[in-house]
Amino acid sequence: FTSEQAMLNVFGRRFAELLKRDSGRGNYRFGTGWELLYPTDGDAGDYFYSAYGAVSYVLEINNDFQPDYSLRA
């Protein structure tokens, strides 16, 4: 467990607290793709950390993965 992982967990918990599910009930869960979705052997985040020392965060929300553009402000 690294200090970077601890920092990303803080961000993830906070995002999850703020983002409501599409149904309006409950919040999103946070975690890695392999924890929440499917097995992976690595991803772009792993590559950028290994190659450049850069941490990254991906937010994948919304059941449809397509926003309702009629609701745009």
HTML snippet that shows the backbone in 3Dmol.js (N, CA, C, O; Angstrom):
<script src="https://3Dmol.org/build/3Dmol-min.js"></script>
<div id="view" style="width:600px;height:400px;position:relative"></div>
<script>
const pdb = `
ATOM      1  N   PHE A   1       0.859  -1.181   0.000  1.00  0.00           N
ATOM      2  CA  PHE A   1       0.000   0.000   0.000  1.00  0.00           C
ATOM      3  C   PHE A   1       0.896   1.232   0.000  1.00  0.00           C
ATOM      4  O   PHE A   1       1.768   1.366   0.858  1.00  0.00           O
ATOM      5  N   THR A   2       0.686   2.123  -0.950  1.00  0.00           N
ATOM      6  CA  THR A   2       1.540   3.304  -1.070  1.00  0.00           C
ATOM      7  C   THR A   2       0.781   4.547  -0.634  1.00  0.00           C
ATOM      8  O   THR A   2      -0.440   4.523  -0.478  1.00  0.00           O
ATOM      9  N   SER A   3       1.518   5.633  -0.439  1.00  0.00           N
ATOM     10  CA  SER A   3       0.871   6.896  -0.084  1.00  0.00           C
ATOM     11  C   SER A   3      -0.030   7.380  -1.225  1.00  0.00           C
ATOM     12  O   SER A   3      -1.047   8.033  -0.992  1.00  0.00           O
ATOM     13  N   GLU A   4       0.361   7.048  -2.468  1.00  0.00           N
ATOM     14  CA  GLU A   4      -0.484   7.408  -3.610  1.00  0.00           C
ATOM     15  C   GLU A   4      -1.821   6.674  -3.552  1.00  0.00           C
ATOM     16  O   GLU A   4      -2.866   7.259  -3.835  1.00  0.00           O
ATOM     17  N   GLN A   5      -1.787   5.390  -3.183  1.00  0.00           N
ATOM     18  CA  GLN A   5      -3.025   4.626  -3.061  1.00  0.00           C
ATOM     19  C   GLN A   5      -3.908   5.211  -1.972  1.00  0.00           C
ATOM     20  O   GLN A   5      -5.125   5.295  -2.135  1.00  0.00           O
ATOM     21  N   ALA A   6      -3.308   5.612  -0.876  1.00  0.00           N
ATOM     22  CA  ALA A   6      -4.074   6.223   0.208  1.00  0.00           C
ATOM     23  C   ALA A   6      -4.744   7.508  -0.266  1.00  0.00           C
ATOM     24  O   ALA A   6      -5.906   7.760   0.052  1.00  0.00           O
ATOM     25  N   MET A   7      -4.013   8.318  -1.026  1.00  0.00           N
ATOM     26  CA  MET A   7      -4.571   9.561  -1.549  1.00  0.00           C
ATOM     27  C   MET A   7      -5.734   9.272  -2.504  1.00  0.00           C
ATOM     28  O   MET A   7      -6.777   9.919  -2.414  1.00  0.00           O
ATOM     29  N   LEU A   8      -5.565   8.308  -3.418  1.00  0.00           N
ATOM     30  CA  LEU A   8      -6.626   7.971  -4.356  1.00  0.00           C
ATOM     31  C   LEU A   8      -7.847   7.406  -3.632  1.00  0.00           C
ATOM     32  O   LEU A   8      -8.976   7.646  -4.060  1.00  0.00           O
ATOM     33  N   ASN A   9      -7.646   6.668  -2.556  1.00  0.00           N
ATOM     34  CA  ASN A   9      -8.773   6.166  -1.767  1.00  0.00           C
ATOM     35  C   ASN A   9      -9.546   7.306  -1.122  1.00  0.00           C
ATOM     36  O   ASN A   9     -10.774   7.253  -1.053  1.00  0.00           O
ATOM     37  N   VAL A  10      -8.850   8.335  -0.648  1.00  0.00           N
ATOM     38  CA  VAL A  10      -9.526   9.505  -0.074  1.00  0.00           C
ATOM     39  C   VAL A  10     -10.389  10.165  -1.148  1.00  0.00           C
ATOM     40  O   VAL A  10     -11.554  10.480  -0.904  1.00  0.00           O
ATOM     41  N   PHE A  11      -9.814  10.377  -2.347  1.00  0.00           N
ATOM     42  CA  PHE A  11     -10.589  10.965  -3.442  1.00  0.00           C
ATOM     43  C   PHE A  11     -11.792  10.089  -3.777  1.00  0.00           C
ATOM     44  O   PHE A  11     -12.909  10.586  -3.914  1.00  0.00           O
ATOM     45  N   GLY A  12     -11.561   8.792  -3.908  1.00  0.00           N
ATOM     46  CA  GLY A  12     -12.629   7.873  -4.276  1.00  0.00           C
ATOM     47  C   GLY A  12     -13.771   7.872  -3.287  1.00  0.00           C
ATOM     48  O   GLY A  12     -14.938   7.905  -3.677  1.00  0.00           O
ATOM     49  N   ARG A  13     -13.444   7.835  -2.011  1.00  0.00           N
ATOM     50  CA  ARG A  13     -14.493   7.882  -0.980  1.00  0.00           C
ATOM     51  C   ARG A  13     -15.293   9.172  -1.065  1.00  0.00           C
ATOM     52  O   ARG A  13     -16.518   9.159  -0.942  1.00  0.00           O
ATOM     53  N   ARG A  14     -14.604  10.278  -1.274  1.00  0.00           N
ATOM     54  CA  ARG A  14     -15.289  11.577  -1.340  1.00  0.00           C
ATOM     55  C   ARG A  14     -16.177  11.670  -2.585  1.00  0.00           C
ATOM     56  O   ARG A  14     -17.320  12.118  -2.500  1.00  0.00           O
ATOM     57  N   PHE A  15     -15.657  11.252  -3.730  1.00  0.00           N
ATOM     58  CA  PHE A  15     -16.484  11.239  -4.936  1.00  0.00           C
ATOM     59  C   PHE A  15     -17.728  10.380  -4.722  1.00  0.00           C
ATOM     60  O   PHE A  15     -18.839  10.789  -5.058  1.00  0.00           O
ATOM     61  N   ALA A  16     -17.533   9.192  -4.162  1.00  0.00           N
ATOM     62  CA  ALA A  16     -18.658   8.275  -3.939  1.00  0.00           C
ATOM     63  C   ALA A  16     -19.702   8.891  -3.018  1.00  0.00           C
ATOM     64  O   ALA A  16     -20.898   8.667  -3.204  1.00  0.00           O
ATOM     65  N   GLU A  17     -19.270   9.652  -2.042  1.00  0.00           N
ATOM     66  CA  GLU A  17     -20.214  10.324  -1.131  1.00  0.00           C
ATOM     67  C   GLU A  17     -21.032  11.383  -1.864  1.00  0.00           C
ATOM     68  O   GLU A  17     -22.194  11.606  -1.525  1.00  0.00           O
ATOM     69  N   LEU A  18     -20.448  12.029  -2.851  1.00  0.00           N
ATOM     70  CA  LEU A  18     -21.103  13.131  -3.557  1.00  0.00           C
ATOM     71  C   LEU A  18     -21.980  12.696  -4.722  1.00  0.00           C
ATOM     72  O   LEU A  18     -22.944  13.384  -5.058  1.00  0.00           O
ATOM     73  N   LEU A  19     -21.665  11.572  -5.338  1.00  0.00           N
ATOM     74  CA  LEU A  19     -22.342  11.164  -6.569  1.00  0.00           C
ATOM     75  C   LEU A  19     -23.481  10.191  -6.271  1.00  0.00           C
ATOM     76  O   LEU A  19     -23.256   9.081  -5.787  1.00  0.00           O
ATOM     77  N   LYS A  20     -24.683  10.616  -6.562  1.00  0.00           N
ATOM     78  CA  LYS A  20     -25.860   9.772  -6.383  1.00  0.00           C
ATOM     79  C   LYS A  20     -26.020   8.843  -7.583  1.00  0.00           C
ATOM     80  O   LYS A  20     -25.668   9.202  -8.706  1.00  0.00           O
ATOM     81  N   ARG A  21     -26.543   7.670  -7.339  1.00  0.00           N
ATOM     82  CA  ARG A  21     -26.840   6.733  -8.421  1.00  0.00           C
ATOM     83  C   ARG A  21     -27.934   7.307  -9.313  1.00  0.00           C
ATOM     84  O   ARG A  21     -28.670   8.206  -8.905  1.00  0.00           O
ATOM     85  N   ASP A  22     -28.036   6.788 -10.523  1.00  0.00           N
ATOM     86  CA  ASP A  22     -29.049   7.242 -11.473  1.00  0.00           C
ATOM     87  C   ASP A  22     -30.455   7.132 -10.891  1.00  0.00           C
ATOM     88  O   ASP A  22     -31.319   7.958 -11.185  1.00  0.00           O
ATOM     89  N   SER A  23     -30.679   6.126 -10.078  1.00  0.00           N
ATOM     90  CA  SER A  23     -31.998   5.920  -9.472  1.00  0.00           C
ATOM     91  C   SER A  23     -32.330   6.982  -8.437  1.00  0.00           C
ATOM     92  O   SER A  23     -33.487   7.132  -8.042  1.00  0.00           O
ATOM     93  N   GLY A  24     -31.309   7.724  -7.995  1.00  0.00           N
ATOM     94  CA  GLY A  24     -31.505   8.711  -6.935  1.00  0.00           C
ATOM     95  C   GLY A  24     -31.371   8.117  -5.546  1.00  0.00           C
ATOM     96  O   GLY A  24     -31.389   8.844  -4.553  1.00  0.00           O
ATOM     97  N   ARG A  25     -31.237   6.809  -5.471  1.00  0.00           N
ATOM     98  CA  ARG A  25     -31.089   6.136  -4.172  1.00  0.00           C
ATOM     99  C   ARG A  25     -29.670   5.609  -4.026  1.00  0.00           C
ATOM    100  O   ARG A  25     -29.194   4.846  -4.867  1.00  0.00           O
ATOM    101  N   GLY A  26     -29.011   6.008  -2.981  1.00  0.00           N
ATOM    102  CA  GLY A  26     -27.673   5.505  -2.714  1.00  0.00           C
ATOM    103  C   GLY A  26     -26.600   6.233  -3.489  1.00  0.00           C
ATOM    104  O   GLY A  26     -26.873   7.129  -4.287  1.00  0.00           O
ATOM    105  N   ASN A  27     -25.378   5.824  -3.234  1.00  0.00           N
ATOM    106  CA  ASN A  27     -24.215   6.434  -3.858  1.00  0.00           C
ATOM    107  C   ASN A  27     -23.433   5.379  -4.624  1.00  0.00           C
ATOM    108  O   ASN A  27     -23.652   4.179  -4.460  1.00  0.00           O
ATOM    109  N   TYR A  28     -22.528   5.846  -5.456  1.00  0.00           N
ATOM    110  CA  TYR A  28     -21.651   4.951  -6.185  1.00  0.00           C
ATOM    111  C   TYR A  28     -20.623   4.351  -5.238  1.00  0.00           C
ATOM    112  O   TYR A  28     -20.317   4.921  -4.190  1.00  0.00           O
ATOM    113  N   ARG A  29     -20.095   3.191  -5.621  1.00  0.00           N
ATOM    114  CA  ARG A  29     -18.991   2.574  -4.886  1.00  0.00           C
ATOM    115  C   ARG A  29     -17.690   2.997  -5.555  1.00  0.00           C
ATOM    116  O   ARG A  29     -17.677   3.321  -6.743  1.00  0.00           O
ATOM    117  N   PHE A  30     -16.618   2.996  -4.813  1.00  0.00           N
ATOM    118  CA  PHE A  30     -15.323   3.295  -5.418  1.00  0.00           C
ATOM    119  C   PHE A  30     -14.425   2.083  -5.271  1.00  0.00           C
ATOM    120  O   PHE A  30     -14.585   1.276  -4.355  1.00  0.00           O
ATOM    121  N   GLY A  31     -13.499   1.973  -6.167  1.00  0.00           N
ATOM    122  CA  GLY A  31     -12.535   0.883  -6.120  1.00  0.00           C
ATOM    123  C   GLY A  31     -11.875   0.731  -7.471  1.00  0.00           C
ATOM    124  O   GLY A  31     -12.154   1.482  -8.406  1.00  0.00           O
ATOM    125  N   THR A  32     -11.012  -0.235  -7.562  1.00  0.00           N
ATOM    126  CA  THR A  32     -10.323  -0.492  -8.821  1.00  0.00           C
ATOM    127  C   THR A  32     -11.240  -1.258  -9.760  1.00  0.00           C
ATOM    128  O   THR A  32     -12.229  -1.858  -9.339  1.00  0.00           O
ATOM    129  N   GLY A  33     -10.893  -1.227 -11.039  1.00  0.00           N
ATOM    130  CA  GLY A  33     -11.672  -1.977 -12.017  1.00  0.00           C
ATOM    131  C   GLY A  33     -11.748  -3.454 -11.679  1.00  0.00           C
ATOM    132  O   GLY A  33     -12.806  -4.069 -11.817  1.00  0.00           O
ATOM    133  N   TRP A  34     -10.624  -4.036 -11.233  1.00  0.00           N
ATOM    134  CA  TRP A  34     -10.629  -5.458 -10.919  1.00  0.00           C
ATOM    135  C   TRP A  34     -11.426  -5.771  -9.661  1.00  0.00           C
ATOM    136  O   TRP A  34     -11.872  -6.904  -9.480  1.00  0.00           O
ATOM    137  N   GLU A  35     -11.610  -4.789  -8.794  1.00  0.00           N
ATOM    138  CA  GLU A  35     -12.429  -5.013  -7.598  1.00  0.00           C
ATOM    139  C   GLU A  35     -13.923  -4.920  -7.906  1.00  0.00           C
ATOM    140  O   GLU A  35     -14.723  -5.668  -7.344  1.00  0.00           O
ATOM    141  N   LEU A  36     -14.298  -4.002  -8.798  1.00  0.00           N
ATOM    142  CA  LEU A  36     -15.710  -3.709  -9.026  1.00  0.00           C
ATOM    143  C   LEU A  36     -16.272  -4.258 -10.329  1.00  0.00           C
ATOM    144  O   LEU A  36     -17.474  -4.513 -10.411  1.00  0.00           O
ATOM    145  N   LEU A  37     -15.443  -4.448 -11.349  1.00  0.00           N
ATOM    146  CA  LEU A  37     -15.969  -4.776 -12.667  1.00  0.00           C
ATOM    147  C   LEU A  37     -15.550  -6.154 -13.170  1.00  0.00           C
ATOM    148  O   LEU A  37     -16.383  -7.051 -13.302  1.00  0.00           O
ATOM    149  N   TYR A  38     -14.259  -6.322 -13.450  1.00  0.00           N
ATOM    150  CA  TYR A  38     -13.782  -7.552 -14.071  1.00  0.00           C
ATOM    151  C   TYR A  38     -12.269  -7.650 -13.886  1.00  0.00           C
ATOM    152  O   TYR A  38     -11.616  -6.642 -13.615  1.00  0.00           O
ATOM    153  N   PRO A  39     -11.703  -8.851 -14.028  1.00  0.00           N
ATOM    154  CA  PRO A  39     -10.260  -9.023 -13.854  1.00  0.00           C
ATOM    155  C   PRO A  39      -9.461  -8.240 -14.894  1.00  0.00           C
ATOM    156  O   PRO A  39      -9.835  -8.194 -16.066  1.00  0.00           O
ATOM    157  N   THR A  40      -8.372  -7.632 -14.466  1.00  0.00           N
ATOM    158  CA  THR A  40      -7.460  -6.936 -15.374  1.00  0.00           C
ATOM    159  C   THR A  40      -6.024  -7.268 -14.992  1.00  0.00           C
ATOM    160  O   THR A  40      -5.738  -7.579 -13.835  1.00  0.00           O
ATOM    161  N   ASP A  41      -5.136  -7.201 -15.952  1.00  0.00           N
ATOM    162  CA  ASP A  41      -3.714  -7.433 -15.705  1.00  0.00           C
ATOM    163  C   ASP A  41      -2.934  -6.140 -15.700  1.00  0.00           C
ATOM    164  O   ASP A  41      -1.703  -6.160 -15.688  1.00  0.00           O
ATOM    165  N   GLY A  42      -3.620  -5.027 -15.709  1.00  0.00           N
ATOM    166  CA  GLY A  42      -2.985  -3.724 -15.774  1.00  0.00           C
ATOM    167  C   GLY A  42      -3.846  -2.813 -16.612  1.00  0.00           C
ATOM    168  O   GLY A  42      -4.726  -3.267 -17.344  1.00  0.00           O
ATOM    169  N   ASP A  43      -3.590  -1.532 -16.503  1.00  0.00           N
ATOM    170  CA  ASP A  43      -4.382  -0.577 -17.272  1.00  0.00           C
ATOM    171  C   ASP A  43      -3.546   0.661 -17.525  1.00  0.00           C
ATOM    172  O   ASP A  43      -2.366   0.710 -17.175  1.00  0.00           O
ATOM    173  N   ALA A  44      -4.161   1.659 -18.133  1.00  0.00           N
ATOM    174  CA  ALA A  44      -3.432   2.883 -18.463  1.00  0.00           C
ATOM    175  C   ALA A  44      -2.884   3.558 -17.211  1.00  0.00           C
ATOM    176  O   ALA A  44      -1.782   4.105 -17.229  1.00  0.00           O
ATOM    177  N   GLY A  45      -3.654   3.521 -16.124  1.00  0.00           N
ATOM    178  CA  GLY A  45      -3.183   4.118 -14.872  1.00  0.00           C
ATOM    179  C   GLY A  45      -1.911   3.463 -14.372  1.00  0.00           C
ATOM    180  O   GLY A  45      -0.995   4.149 -13.918  1.00  0.00           O
ATOM    181  N   ASP A  46      -1.847   2.142 -14.451  1.00  0.00           N
ATOM    182  CA  ASP A  46      -0.639   1.417 -14.051  1.00  0.00           C
ATOM    183  C   ASP A  46       0.538   1.816 -14.933  1.00  0.00           C
ATOM    184  O   ASP A  46       1.650   2.016 -14.443  1.00  0.00           O
ATOM    185  N   TYR A  47       0.292   1.931 -16.225  1.00  0.00           N
ATOM    186  CA  TYR A  47       1.350   2.300 -17.153  1.00  0.00           C
ATOM    187  C   TYR A  47       1.905   3.690 -16.841  1.00  0.00           C
ATOM    188  O   TYR A  47       3.118   3.867 -16.735  1.00  0.00           O
ATOM    189  N   PHE A  48       1.021   4.669 -16.694  1.00  0.00           N
ATOM    190  CA  PHE A  48       1.484   6.033 -16.456  1.00  0.00           C
ATOM    191  C   PHE A  48       2.211   6.160 -15.125  1.00  0.00           C
ATOM    192  O   PHE A  48       3.159   6.937 -15.004  1.00  0.00           O
ATOM    193  N   TYR A  49       1.768   5.395 -14.118  1.00  0.00           N
ATOM    194  CA  TYR A  49       2.471   5.429 -12.832  1.00  0.00           C
ATOM    195  C   TYR A  49       3.865   4.821 -12.988  1.00  0.00           C
ATOM    196  O   TYR A  49       4.849   5.368 -12.489  1.00  0.00           O
ATOM    197  N   SER A  50       3.938   3.690 -13.682  1.00  0.00           N
ATOM    198  CA  SER A  50       5.225   3.021 -13.880  1.00  0.00           C
ATOM    199  C   SER A  50       6.169   3.846 -14.751  1.00  0.00           C
ATOM    200  O   SER A  50       7.352   3.975 -14.437  1.00  0.00           O
ATOM    201  N   ALA A  51       5.656   4.396 -15.829  1.00  0.00           N
ATOM    202  CA  ALA A  51       6.509   5.112 -16.780  1.00  0.00           C
ATOM    203  C   ALA A  51       6.854   6.526 -16.344  1.00  0.00           C
ATOM    204  O   ALA A  51       7.966   6.995 -16.587  1.00  0.00           O
ATOM    205  N   TYR A  52       5.903   7.217 -15.698  1.00  0.00           N
ATOM    206  CA  TYR A  52       6.089   8.648 -15.425  1.00  0.00           C
ATOM    207  C   TYR A  52       5.915   9.051 -13.962  1.00  0.00           C
ATOM    208  O   TYR A  52       6.149  10.206 -13.605  1.00  0.00           O
ATOM    209  N   GLY A  53       5.505   8.104 -13.114  1.00  0.00           N
ATOM    210  CA  GLY A  53       5.266   8.446 -11.722  1.00  0.00           C
ATOM    211  C   GLY A  53       4.000   9.258 -11.521  1.00  0.00           C
ATOM    212  O   GLY A  53       3.817   9.885 -10.478  1.00  0.00           O
ATOM    213  N   ALA A  54       3.124   9.247 -12.524  1.00  0.00           N
ATOM    214  CA  ALA A  54       1.889  10.038 -12.464  1.00  0.00           C
ATOM    215  C   ALA A  54       0.735   9.167 -11.975  1.00  0.00           C
ATOM    216  O   ALA A  54       0.565   8.036 -12.431  1.00  0.00           O
ATOM    217  N   VAL A  55      -0.050   9.695 -11.052  1.00  0.00           N
ATOM    218  CA  VAL A  55      -1.245   8.982 -10.617  1.00  0.00           C
ATOM    219  C   VAL A  55      -2.436   9.508 -11.413  1.00  0.00           C
ATOM    220  O   VAL A  55      -2.466  10.671 -11.817  1.00  0.00           O
ATOM    221  N   SER A  56      -3.399   8.646 -11.628  1.00  0.00           N
ATOM    222  CA  SER A  56      -4.579   9.048 -12.388  1.00  0.00           C
ATOM    223  C   SER A  56      -5.823   8.465 -11.728  1.00  0.00           C
ATOM    224  O   SER A  56      -5.745   7.547 -10.911  1.00  0.00           O
ATOM    225  N   TYR A  57      -6.951   9.015 -12.098  1.00  0.00           N
ATOM    226  CA  TYR A  57      -8.213   8.559 -11.545  1.00  0.00           C
ATOM    227  C   TYR A  57      -9.251   8.589 -12.654  1.00  0.00           C
ATOM    228  O   TYR A  57      -9.344   9.566 -13.397  1.00  0.00           O
ATOM    229  N   VAL A  58     -10.015   7.544 -12.764  1.00  0.00           N
ATOM    230  CA  VAL A  58     -11.061   7.460 -13.780  1.00  0.00           C
ATOM    231  C   VAL A  58     -12.404   7.369 -13.073  1.00  0.00           C
ATOM    232  O   VAL A  58     -12.600   6.527 -12.197  1.00  0.00           O
ATOM    233  N   LEU A  59     -13.321   8.239 -13.458  1.00  0.00           N
ATOM    234  CA  LEU A  59     -14.687   8.181 -12.936  1.00  0.00           C
ATOM    235  C   LEU A  59     -15.566   7.568 -14.004  1.00  0.00           C
ATOM    236  O   LEU A  59     -15.699   8.117 -15.098  1.00  0.00           O
ATOM    237  N   GLU A  60     -16.166   6.434 -13.692  1.00  0.00           N
ATOM    238  CA  GLU A  60     -17.130   5.812 -14.595  1.00  0.00           C
ATOM    239  C   GLU A  60     -18.450   5.758 -13.849  1.00  0.00           C
ATOM    240  O   GLU A  60     -18.629   4.967 -12.923  1.00  0.00           O
ATOM    241  N   ILE A  61     -19.365   6.611 -14.269  1.00  0.00           N
ATOM    242  CA  ILE A  61     -20.665   6.692 -13.615  1.00  0.00           C
ATOM    243  C   ILE A  61     -21.759   6.679 -14.662  1.00  0.00           C
ATOM    244  O   ILE A  61     -21.483   6.851 -15.849  1.00  0.00           O
ATOM    245  N   ASN A  62     -22.962   6.483 -14.253  1.00  0.00           N
ATOM    246  CA  ASN A  62     -24.141   6.508 -15.102  1.00  0.00           C
ATOM    247  C   ASN A  62     -24.329   5.131 -15.727  1.00  0.00           C
ATOM    248  O   ASN A  62     -23.450   4.629 -16.428  1.00  0.00           O
ATOM    249  N   ASN A  63     -25.462   4.538 -15.470  1.00  0.00           N
ATOM    250  CA  ASN A  63     -25.743   3.195 -15.973  1.00  0.00           C
ATOM    251  C   ASN A  63     -25.732   3.101 -17.483  1.00  0.00           C
ATOM    252  O   ASN A  63     -25.344   2.071 -18.035  1.00  0.00           O
ATOM    253  N   ASP A  64     -26.149   4.153 -18.159  1.00  0.00           N
ATOM    254  CA  ASP A  64     -26.243   4.123 -19.610  1.00  0.00           C
ATOM    255  C   ASP A  64     -24.948   4.556 -20.294  1.00  0.00           C
ATOM    256  O   ASP A  64     -24.789   4.328 -21.493  1.00  0.00           O
ATOM    257  N   PHE A  65     -24.030   5.166 -19.573  1.00  0.00           N
ATOM    258  CA  PHE A  65     -22.808   5.742 -20.115  1.00  0.00           C
ATOM    259  C   PHE A  65     -23.115   6.750 -21.218  1.00  0.00           C
ATOM    260  O   PHE A  65     -22.272   7.001 -22.080  1.00  0.00           O
ATOM    261  N   GLN A  66     -24.282   7.314 -21.199  1.00  0.00           N
ATOM    262  CA  GLN A  66     -24.661   8.335 -22.167  1.00  0.00           C
ATOM    263  C   GLN A  66     -25.544   9.350 -21.455  1.00  0.00           C
ATOM    264  O   GLN A  66     -26.631   8.997 -20.997  1.00  0.00           O
ATOM    265  N   PRO A  67     -25.105  10.598 -21.351  1.00  0.00           N
ATOM    266  CA  PRO A  67     -25.914  11.595 -20.646  1.00  0.00           C
ATOM    267  C   PRO A  67     -27.168  11.964 -21.433  1.00  0.00           C
ATOM    268  O   PRO A  67     -27.211  11.808 -22.653  1.00  0.00           O
ATOM    269  N   ASP A  68     -28.161  12.443 -20.746  1.00  0.00           N
ATOM    270  CA  ASP A  68     -29.369  12.962 -21.369  1.00  0.00           C
ATOM    271  C   ASP A  68     -29.089  14.410 -21.732  1.00  0.00           C
ATOM    272  O   ASP A  68     -29.150  15.293 -20.876  1.00  0.00           O
ATOM    273  N   TYR A  69     -28.780  14.656 -23.001  1.00  0.00           N
ATOM    274  CA  TYR A  69     -28.369  15.984 -23.425  1.00  0.00           C
ATOM    275  C   TYR A  69     -29.484  17.015 -23.338  1.00  0.00           C
ATOM    276  O   TYR A  69     -29.216  18.216 -23.384  1.00  0.00           O
ATOM    277  N   SER A  70     -30.720  16.572 -23.214  1.00  0.00           N
ATOM    278  CA  SER A  70     -31.810  17.534 -23.069  1.00  0.00           C
ATOM    279  C   SER A  70     -31.784  18.221 -21.703  1.00  0.00           C
ATOM    280  O   SER A  70     -32.435  19.248 -21.514  1.00  0.00           O
ATOM    281  N   LEU A  71     -31.043  17.666 -20.763  1.00  0.00           N
ATOM    282  CA  LEU A  71     -30.954  18.238 -19.412  1.00  0.00           C
ATOM    283  C   LEU A  71     -29.777  19.185 -19.237  1.00  0.00           C
ATOM    284  O   LEU A  71     -29.536  19.672 -18.132  1.00  0.00           O
ATOM    285  N   ARG A  72     -29.048  19.450 -20.298  1.00  0.00           N
ATOM    286  CA  ARG A  72     -27.870  20.331 -20.194  1.00  0.00           C
ATOM    287  C   ARG A  72     -28.293  21.739 -19.809  1.00  0.00           C
ATOM    288  O   ARG A  72     -29.343  22.228 -20.226  1.00  0.00           O
ATOM    289  N   ALA A  73     -27.454  22.379 -19.006  1.00  0.00           N
ATOM    290  CA  ALA A  73     -27.729  23.758 -18.567  1.00  0.00           C
ATOM    291  C   ALA A  73     -27.377  24.750 -19.637  1.00  0.00           C
ATOM    292  O   ALA A  73     -27.543  25.954 -19.441  1.00  0.00           O
TER     293      ALA A  73
END
`;
const viewer = $3Dmol.createViewer("view");
viewer.addModel(pdb, "pdb");
viewer.setStyle({}, {cartoon: {color: "spectrum"}});
viewer.zoomTo();
viewer.render();
</script>
